[in-house]
């Protein structure tokens, strides 16, 4: 099974050293969605940020998948 490494727009490295062994693209997409959800909940670290990204690459550093969320909250 492939090993994936994830980096995020808030400069966090998720499983940077060991990577994640996942069954394939569907499981990787789920991990990226969970990573973005965690970032959205971390208000102190991401105050004022509106675009959140999580990127996956393989052991060679080649990009495999990325996920992005844009969040805007405004008073109406």
N, CA and C atoms as a LAMMPS dump frame, in Angstrom:
ITEM: TIMESTEP
0
ITEM: NUMBER OF ATOMS
228
ITEM: BOX BOUNDS ff ff ff
-5.0000000000000000e+02 5.0000000000000000e+02
-5.0000000000000000e+02 5.0000000000000000e+02
-5.0000000000000000e+02 5.0000000000000000e+02
ITEM: ATOMS id mol type element x y z
1 1 1 N 0.843 -1.186 0
2 1 2 C 0 0 0
3 1 3 C 0.883 1.243 0
4 2 1 N 0.41 2.294 -0.665
5 2 2 C 1.221 3.51 -0.771
6 2 3 C 1.334 4.274 0.557
7 3 1 N 2.434 5.012 0.679
8 3 2 C 2.688 5.863 1.842
9 3 3 C 2.573 7.316 1.383
10 4 1 N 1.82 8.112 2.151
11 4 2 C 1.574 9.51 1.802
12 4 3 C 2.075 10.428 2.91
13 5 1 N 2.519 11.598 2.516
14 5 2 C 2.957 12.635 3.438
15 5 3 C 2.1 13.865 3.172
16 6 1 N 1.675 14.546 4.234
17 6 2 C 0.723 15.649 4.095
18 6 3 C 1.319 16.925 4.676
19 7 1 N 1.167 18.015 3.935
20 7 2 C 1.521 19.338 4.442
21 7 3 C 0.297 20.234 4.303
22 8 1 N 0.272 21.3 5.105
23 8 2 C -0.897 22.167 5.126
24 8 3 C -0.499 23.63 4.965
25 9 1 N -1.468 24.459 4.622
26 9 2 C -1.221 25.886 4.407
27 9 3 C -0.882 26.622 5.694
28 10 1 N -1.147 26.019 6.854
29 10 2 C -0.759 26.666 8.111
30 10 3 C 0.604 26.171 8.578
31 11 1 N 1.328 25.569 7.647
32 11 2 C 2.708 25.124 7.858
33 11 3 C 2.833 23.909 8.768
34 12 1 N 1.74 23.279 9.068
35 12 2 C 1.81 22.049 9.86
36 12 3 C 2.227 20.909 8.937
37 13 1 N 2.981 20.015 9.46
38 13 2 C 3.351 18.809 8.71
39 13 3 C 2.682 17.647 9.427
40 14 1 N 1.839 16.959 8.713
41 14 2 C 1.079 15.861 9.303
42 14 3 C 1.781 14.556 8.954
43 15 1 N 2.187 13.813 9.964
44 15 2 C 2.89 12.543 9.76
45 15 3 C 4.108 12.747 8.86
46 16 1 N 4.871 13.806 9.14
47 16 2 C 5.971 14.207 8.268
48 16 3 C 7.053 13.145 8.138
49 17 1 N 7.424 12.505 9.228
50 17 2 C 8.548 11.572 9.179
51 17 3 C 8.153 10.186 8.706
52 18 1 N 7.069 9.678 9.242
53 18 2 C 6.703 8.296 8.933
54 18 3 C 5.697 8.161 7.793
55 19 1 N 4.986 9.229 7.498
56 19 2 C 3.963 9.144 6.458
57 19 3 C 2.778 8.308 6.914
58 20 1 N 1.8 8.232 6.065
59 20 2 C 0.605 7.427 6.341
60 20 3 C 0.489 6.351 5.277
61 21 1 N 0.3 5.129 5.698
62 21 2 C 0.065 4.049 4.752
63 21 3 C -1.442 3.924 4.604
64 22 1 N -1.925 4.202 3.394
65 22 2 C -3.359 4.2 3.132
66 22 3 C -3.661 3.29 1.955
67 23 1 N -4.897 2.871 1.866
68 23 2 C -5.291 1.916 0.825
69 23 3 C -5.316 2.529 -0.575
70 24 1 N -5.47 3.85 -0.675
71 24 2 C -5.508 4.462 -1.997
72 24 3 C -6.136 5.835 -1.98
73 25 1 N -6.518 6.347 -3.146
74 25 2 C -7.007 7.724 -3.276
75 25 3 C -8.248 8.049 -2.464
76 26 1 N -9.169 7.131 -2.322
77 26 2 C -10.392 7.432 -1.562
78 26 3 C -10.084 7.649 -0.088
79 27 1 N -9.23 6.801 0.465
80 27 2 C -8.86 6.97 1.869
81 27 3 C -8.013 8.235 2.05
82 28 1 N -7.152 8.532 1.092
83 28 2 C -6.356 9.752 1.156
84 28 3 C -7.26 10.987 1.128
85 29 1 N -8.26 11.001 0.27
86 29 2 C -9.194 12.128 0.2
87 29 3 C -9.896 12.33 1.541
88 30 1 N -10.267 11.24 2.199
89 30 2 C -10.91 11.331 3.513
90 30 3 C -9.957 11.948 4.542
91 31 1 N -8.711 11.543 4.528
92 31 2 C -7.724 12.097 5.462
93 31 3 C -7.532 13.596 5.193
94 32 1 N -7.477 13.991 3.935
95 32 2 C -7.33 15.415 3.618
96 32 3 C -8.547 16.211 4.082
97 33 1 N -9.745 15.666 3.916
98 33 2 C -10.959 16.347 4.409
99 33 3 C -10.914 16.493 5.923
100 34 1 N -10.496 15.454 6.623
101 34 2 C -10.399 15.524 8.086
102 34 3 C -9.355 16.552 8.512
103 35 1 N -8.255 16.613 7.778
104 35 2 C -7.203 17.587 8.078
105 35 3 C -7.735 19.01 7.923
106 36 1 N -8.481 19.266 6.849
107 36 2 C -9.068 20.595 6.651
108 36 3 C -10.069 20.933 7.745
109 37 1 N -10.87 19.972 8.148
110 37 2 C -11.844 20.211 9.223
111 37 3 C -11.133 20.584 10.519
112 38 1 N -10.037 19.931 10.813
113 38 2 C -9.255 20.254 12.009
114 38 3 C -8.697 21.666 11.91
115 39 1 N -8.21 22.032 10.734
116 39 2 C -7.68 23.384 10.547
117 39 3 C -8.76 24.433 10.753
118 40 1 N -9.956 24.197 10.253
119 40 2 C -11.051 25.155 10.404
120 40 3 C -11.427 25.349 11.872
121 41 1 N -11.241 24.322 12.688
122 41 2 C -11.581 24.416 14.103
123 41 3 C -10.486 25.087 14.937
124 42 1 N -9.306 25.245 14.4
125 42 2 C -8.184 25.826 15.133
126 42 3 C -8.177 27.343 14.928
127 43 1 N -9.112 28.021 15.581
128 43 2 C -9.322 29.454 15.368
129 43 3 C -8.112 30.303 15.735
130 44 1 N -7.452 29.985 16.849
131 44 2 C -6.322 30.809 17.289
132 44 3 C -5.182 30.791 16.272
133 45 1 N -4.889 29.641 15.744
134 45 2 C -3.779 29.508 14.8
135 45 3 C -4.115 30.099 13.421
136 46 1 N -5.373 30.09 13.052
137 46 2 C -5.769 30.473 11.701
138 46 3 C -6.63 31.723 11.641
139 47 1 N -6.53 32.568 12.636
140 47 2 C -7.338 33.785 12.686
141 47 3 C -7.083 34.643 11.447
142 48 1 N -8.15 35.022 10.773
143 48 2 C -8.045 35.864 9.6
144 48 3 C -7.789 35.117 8.302
145 49 1 N -7.5 33.853 8.369
146 49 2 C -7.236 33.061 7.16
147 49 3 C -8.552 32.665 6.519
148 50 1 N -8.621 32.738 5.206
149 50 2 C -9.855 32.359 4.522
150 50 3 C -9.682 31.154 3.598
151 51 1 N -8.44 30.853 3.2
152 51 2 C -8.178 29.713 2.33
153 51 3 C -7.328 28.705 3.083
154 52 1 N -7.77 27.466 3.094
155 52 2 C -7.082 26.388 3.786
156 52 3 C -6.758 25.289 2.776
157 53 1 N -5.526 24.802 2.79
158 53 2 C -5.154 23.731 1.866
159 53 3 C -4.433 22.618 2.608
160 54 1 N -4.603 21.417 2.1
161 54 2 C -3.87 20.244 2.57
162 54 3 C -3.391 19.511 1.326
163 55 1 N -2.105 19.232 1.281
164 55 2 C -1.494 18.625 0.1
165 55 3 C -0.833 17.298 0.472
166 56 1 N -0.995 16.319 -0.379
167 56 2 C -0.38 15.015 -0.159
168 56 3 C 0.67 14.773 -1.223
169 57 1 N 1.797 14.215 -0.8
170 57 2 C 2.834 13.829 -1.749
171 57 3 C 3.377 12.455 -1.367
172 58 1 N 4.066 11.844 -2.299
173 58 2 C 4.617 10.518 -2.029
174 58 3 C 6.018 10.639 -1.427
175 59 1 N 6.665 9.514 -1.209
176 59 2 C 7.98 9.489 -0.568
177 59 3 C 9.047 10.211 -1.39
178 60 1 N 8.806 10.397 -2.682
179 60 2 C 9.751 11.1 -3.551
180 60 3 C 9.476 12.598 -3.605
181 61 1 N 8.397 13.033 -2.932
182 61 2 C 8.022 14.441 -2.938
183 61 3 C 7.125 14.833 -4.089
184 62 1 N 6.715 13.858 -4.888
185 62 2 C 5.82 14.143 -6.009
186 62 3 C 4.398 14.378 -5.518
187 63 1 N 3.736 15.449 -5.978
188 63 2 C 2.367 15.723 -5.538
189 63 3 C 1.409 14.629 -5.998
190 64 1 N 0.508 14.251 -5.094
191 64 2 C -0.468 13.201 -5.373
192 64 3 C -1.885 13.762 -5.383
193 65 1 N -2.215 14.579 -4.38
194 65 2 C -3.582 15.095 -4.258
195 65 3 C -3.538 16.35 -3.402
196 66 1 N -4.437 17.286 -3.691
197 66 2 C -4.579 18.432 -2.797
198 66 3 C -6.064 18.696 -2.564
199 67 1 N -6.313 19.32 -1.434
200 67 2 C -7.68 19.677 -1.059
201 67 3 C -7.656 21.128 -0.588
202 68 1 N -8.726 21.832 -0.875
203 68 2 C -8.779 23.256 -0.546
204 68 3 C -10.186 23.629 -0.108
205 69 1 N -10.249 24.507 0.881
206 69 2 C -11.527 25.013 1.361
207 69 3 C -11.381 26.523 1.52
208 70 1 N -12.387 27.252 1.083
209 70 2 C -12.418 28.694 1.297
210 70 3 C -13.551 28.976 2.276
211 71 1 N -13.222 29.729 3.316
212 71 2 C -14.188 29.985 4.381
213 71 3 C -14.347 31.479 4.555
214 72 1 N -15.581 31.93 4.556
215 72 2 C -15.858 33.334 4.79
216 72 3 C -17.063 33.428 5.707
217 73 1 N -16.897 34.189 6.766
218 73 2 C -18.019 34.441 7.666
219 73 3 C -18.136 35.966 7.777
220 74 1 N -19.325 36.46 7.486
221 74 2 C -19.52 37.909 7.55
222 74 3 C -20.895 38.212 8.092
223 75 1 N -20.956 39.331 8.732
224 75 2 C -22.21 39.787 9.301
225 75 3 C -23.113 40.292 8.18
226 76 1 N -24.36 39.907 8.191
227 76 2 C -25.314 40.352 7.171
228 76 3 C -26.156 41.496 7.69
